[in-house]
Amino acid sequence: MRVLKFGGTSVGKPERMQHIAQLINDGVEKIVVLSAVSGTTNSLVEIHTAYKNEGKKAAHELIDKLEATYHPFVQNLYDKNSSIKKATALIKEKFDLLCSFKSKKFSEADAKVILAQGELISTHLFLYYVQEIGLNAALIPALEFMKITDGEPDLKFIAKKLRKTLVKTGKHQLYITQGYICMNEDGEVDNLRRGGSDYTATLIGGAIPATEIQIWTDIDGMHNTDPRVVKDTFPIHELSFDEAAELAYFGAKILHPSCVLPAQKSGVPVKLLNTMEPQAKGTVISEIVTSTPQRVKAIAAKDEITAIRIKSSRMLNAYGFLKKIFEVFENYQTSIDMLTTSEVAVSLTIDDTTNLKAIVKALKSYATVEVDKGQTIICVAGEFKQTEAGIAAKVINTLKDIPLRMISSGGSRSNISILLDSKYKVEAMNALNEGLFADILKKKRAMV
């Protein structure tokens, strides 16, 4: 059993739905996880915001506008009138539901029901299409088996209920389900938030467990750095789970860091593939990478970072000081990205400044505190053995002309992190790309 996930752009037009139907029609049994049609989730956010802040009339105008986009979609997707009638009835049912909410009694639970409709629509439309072209397919509703408790996936429940759902559904070539949406411990419609449909796919793949998980997007795998910032990039064909998690956490947009964990726990490889270019190799993420001697694999950057420097002479030769600092951040539910220490000072970074004022006030009761906003963390990811010399030196030497605020190495065998002012980000990313991947770029340029 394979698990394949297709994002919003992959199902964003009738011809793209038709394309992925051909792509998956290879006779291999699989579960297909779909996102909402591109643009739909943003429209649904606008609709529930209108219900909450502006009222029923404003919400209904937005609902009518979104519904109007689906009528030509349906007409162009199917050939048979029976499929068109079935899809039209589905659209009416879902948009009647969207119109049924009352703005005066609108709740967060209502908002989550509204957000769920995008995936419910896309999966039904796709099911009707693959059935029209003769594929043996069935829908397995995510709301039957995907559950969160206290905001986190209930892994035991998901595995047990998913197996029961598959048995109840019977033998099929394709099982189609919704990404992103789930139920919570109170039996209400909810969502996975972090990683959305990718998270659904890796949770399912880990629960079965699958032979592999394929994440199909409109990008040719993960690149060695951000092509929006650096012109000369190239796709990475293999990454370890740890390397992928570091890159995802520190800014690589193609995969959320939470998504790596279920696959890693079950040892299921994850492939990042391009729907628009299915013949491309993409990126394989697995436990062991054997085909590349390249120690430095990729560079990612995380913006809007705030650095906090905490200094106190009482820290010298004292125990418990770090505990006091960490307790402040725990009390205000703020995670720390990066940390360096000296005898009398601690420097750390956060990306959530919601409680920054309160945090600084608490820290100032026993230390002097300096805050620098507008910072960027650059993560250099790869396989860095502690016995191997020269990698950290090469990274730092590449940035010798750029002021560095913090450097962190040794906390992970897969990551060297550098903090700098965001105004130096582009210069630093390009310098690292040229300095760390010189041989690969030279070969690439010679082939052009």
N, C-alpha and C positions, 0 to 999 in steps of 0.2 A: 504494500500500500504506500503510495506517495501522497504528499500533501502539497498542493499548489495554491499560491495566493496571487490574485491579480488586483492591482490598485485601481483607483478611480479613473486614471487616464486610460488604462487598459480596457475599461468597459464604458468609456466616456462617450462613445459614438456607436451607432448600430453596426457599422462596418468593423469596428474593433471587437465588439462582442462576437461577431461572426468569425473574425480572425482567430480569436482565442478558442472558439469551439473547434476549429480545424486543428489548432495547435495541440489540443489535449486529446484529440481523437486518434489515439495510438493503440487502443486495446488494453492498456495497462489500467488496473483498478486504481482509483485515486479519489481523494477528497479535494474539492475545489472551494477555496475561500475567496469571497468577493467583497470588495469595498463598495460604497455607494458610487453611483455615476458621478464623475467629476463635476464639482460645483454644487452638487445637491446638499452636502453636509453644511457648507457655508450658508446656503439659502435657508436651511432648517434652523440654523443658529439665529439668523435674522428674524425668522418667524417667531421663535419662542421669545426672543428679546422684545419683539413688537407686542406680543401678548402681555408680557410682563410690564412694559413701560409705556406703551402707546395705546393699547386697547385692541378690541376685536376687529374693528374696521381696517386698521393698518395691517394687522396680521393677515386678514383675508385677502387684501390686495397682493401681498407677497405670495400667499398660497396660490392664488390664481395665476400669477406670473410664473411660478415654478411649474405648475400643472401644465401650462401651455407649452413648455419645452418637451414634455413627454409624449404628446400626441403625435408629432412628426417622427419622434424616435420610434414609437411603436409601429407606425405605418411603414417605415423604412427597414425595420428589423425582420419582419415576417413576410412570408409569401402566401400563407394560407389564411383565409378569412376566419377560420376557427381559432387560430392563434391570436389574430388581431382582436377578436371579440373577447377572448379570455384575458388578454393583457389590458384591454380597455376597461374591463370590469374591475381588474385589480387596481388600476390607477384611480378609478372612481372611488373604490372602497378606501384606499389609503388617503386620498385627499378629502374625502368626507370626514374621515377621522381627524385629520389636521384642522378641519373647520369646526370641530365639535367642542373645542376647549373654551372655557369661559375666563376672560381676562381678569375678572375680579377675584376669582378663586384659583388663579394659576399658581402652580407649585413647582418645585424643583423636580419632583417625580414626573409631572406633566412634561417638563422640558426634556427629560431623558426619553420619554415615550416618543416625543416628536423627533428627536435626534435618531432614534432607531429606525425610522421609516425609510431612510435612504438605502440601507443594506437590505431591508425586507423587500423593497421594490426591485432593486437590481438583481437579487438572486432569483426572484420569481420570473422576471423577464428573461433571464438567461436560461432558466429551467425550461420555460415554454419553447425557447428557440432550439435548444439541443434535442428536446423531444420531437420538435417539428422535423428536424433533419435525421431522425431515426436513432439517436443515441439512447442507450439504456441508462437513464438518469433518474435520480430521486432527490428530494430536498430533505436535509436533516436540520431542523430548526436549531440555531445556536441557543435560543432561549430554553431549550430542553436540557442542555448539558453544560453550558458555559456559565459558571457561577463564581462570584467573588464574595469573600467574607472579610469584613473590615478593609475593604478596598483592594485586597490582594486575591489572586486566583486561588480557588479551592482545588488543588491539584488532585486529591484523592476523589473528590466528587466528580470532577471533570472526566477522569479516566474511567471510573465505574459507570457513570451515566452515559458517556459516549459509546462505550461498548454495547450497553443495553439498547441504545438508540439505533446503532448499526444493525444489531440482530433483529430488532423489531421492524426495521425498514426493509430488510431482505436483501438479497444479492443483486447488486447493480454494478455497472462499469464506472459510473460517476455518482458521487455524492456531493451535493452542492450545499454550502452553508454560508452564513453571514459572518463577516469579520466584525470586530469592534464591539458588538452588542453582547449583553449577558444579563443574567439575573443577579440580584444581591441576596444577602441573607434574609431579607424581609420579603422575598418573593416579588420584588419590584423590578421593572426594566431598568437596567443600568448600562454602563459601558466600561471598557478596559482603560480608556484614556491614553496611557502611555503606550505608544507603539501601535495602538489600534488593531487593524486587521493583520499586521505582521505578527503581533503578539498572539492573536487567535491561532494563526497558522502554526507557530512554534509550540504553543500549548497543546494543540491537537496532535502535532507530529511527535511531541515528546510523550504524550499520553498513550498512543497506540501500541508501541512506538512505530513510526514510519521508517521506511528504508532511506528516505531523504525528504527534505522540505525545500520547495522551490519558491522563492520570492520574486515575482515578475513585476518589473517596473518599466519606466521609459528611459532607463540609464543602463549603460553597458557595464554592469557590475560596479564594484567599488574602485575608485581611482586612487593613485598614490597620494593625491592631494586635491584640494578643491578647485575644479576647473573654472569656477566663477572668479577665482582670485589669481590663479596661476595658469598661464596660457598653455604651457607645454606639459601635459600630464599623460598618464597611461594607466590602463586598467590593471589591477592586481588579480592574478588568477587563483592564488591560494592565500588564506589567512588562518591562523589558529583562532579558536573561540576567544581566548584571552586578548589577542590582538584586536579582533573585531569589536569586542566589548569596550576596550580602551578608546578605539577610534570613534565608536558610536557615542560614547559618553562625552568625549571632548570635541564634538561638533560635526562628525561625518553624518550627513542627513539621510543616507540611504537606509539605515537600520537603527532602531532604537535599542539602547543597551539592554533593556529588560527583555527584549525578544531573544537574545542570545541564550539566556539562562536555561529555559526549558529544554532546548535542543542539546545544549552542553551536558545537562544533567543526565539525559538519556543517550548521549553519544550519537545523535542523529545529525548527519551533515546538512548544512544549509547552503543552497545555491542561490546566488543573486543573478538574475537573468533579465534580458531586455526583450520585452514583448515586440518592439518594433524591429528588432534584429535578433531573432531567435537562434540563428546559427552562431552568434558570438559566444565565446567561451564563458564570459561572465566571471564570477568569483565564487570559489568553493570555500566555505568556512567549516573546519573540522578540528578534531582533537590534535592530530599530528600532521604537520606539513613537511613533505619530504622532497619536493621537486625544486626548491629554490635555495641557493646558498646566501641570498641577500638577507643580511641581518636587519637592516632598517627597511621596513615595509611601506610605511605611509606616514603622512603628516595631516593632522586635523587641527582646527582652531575653534575655540569657544569664546564668543564675545560677551560683552556686557557683564564683565567680572568686576567685583569689588574686592580690593585687598585691604586687610586690616592688620596693622602692626601693634602688638601688645607688648609693652616693655615695663619691667619692674625689677628693682634691685632685690626684692624679696624672693625672686625666682632663683637666685644664685644658691646652689647647694640645698635647695628646698624640695621636699617631696609634696605631691598633692596639688602643685600649681597648675599643671596641665589639666588635671581633673576638674578644677574650678572653672577653667576656661571652657572645656567641653560641655560642662553642665549648663553654662549660659546658653550655648547654641542648642543644646537638647531642650532646654526649657522653652525656647522660642521656635522649636521645630524647624531649624535651619541647618541644612547639611553643608559640610565643608568639602571643597574640591581639592585643595592643595595646601600643604603645610610644610614649613621649614622652621627650625628652632636654632637658637644660640644659647649661651649661658644665661642671658638676662632678657631675652626677647623671643617672641613667637610671631611669625608672619603666616597668615592664612588667607584663603580666598573663599568667597561665597558668590553664588549667582542669583540668589533670592534675597532681595533687600527689603522685603515687606516689613520685617521687624528690626531693621538696621538701627534705628534711633534707640530703641529699647535695649538692644544688644550692647551698643556702645556705652549707654548709661550704666548698665550693669557691670561692664568691664572696667569702667573708670573708677569704680569704688575701690579697686585695689591695684590699678596700673594706669600708665599713660597710654593713650590710644590714638593712632593715626589711621585715617581712612583715605584710600585712593580709589576713585571710581574710574570708569572708562578704560579698563584693563582687558587684555586678551590672554588666554592660556593657549599655548601651542603645544600639542602633544606629538611627540615623535614615537611611533609605535613600531615594534619589531620583536625580535628574539635576542635579548641582551643577557648573556651569561656573565655572572659575576667574576668568572675567571678570565674573561676575554677583555683585553685592553684596547683603548683607543676610540671606542664608539662615542662615549660622552664627550671626550675631548674634541672629536671631529664635529659634533653638534655645536658645541660652544664656540669653537674656532670659526665655524661658518658664520656665526652671528657676532663676530668680534667688533664690528662697527656699529652695533645696535645696543643701546642701553637695556640691560636685563634687570627686572625687578626681583624675580625669584627664580631659583632653579631647583628641581626636585628629581632625584634619581636614586634608585635602590629600593623604593617602596614596592615596585612591581618589576618583574623580569620582562615586562612587555611595554614599558612606558618610560620615557624621559620627558618631563614637563618644564616648560619655560613660561614665566609670566612677564609680559611687557606692556607698555602703553599701546593702546589700540592704534595710535597713529603710525606705529612701526609695523603693523601686522602684515601688510602687503609686501613690504620690503623683506621682512623676515621669512615669509612663506616662500617667496621666490628665491631668496638666498639659500634656504634649506633644500629646496627642490634641485637647484643647480649643484649644490655642494654634496648632497647625500646620494643623488641619483645620476651623477655625471656620466658613468659608463653606459647606463641604460639609455639615457637621453642621447648620447653620442651615437649609439647604434640605431636608435629610432630616427634621428635626423639623417643619418647616412642612407636610410632606406627610402626616404621621401624623394 
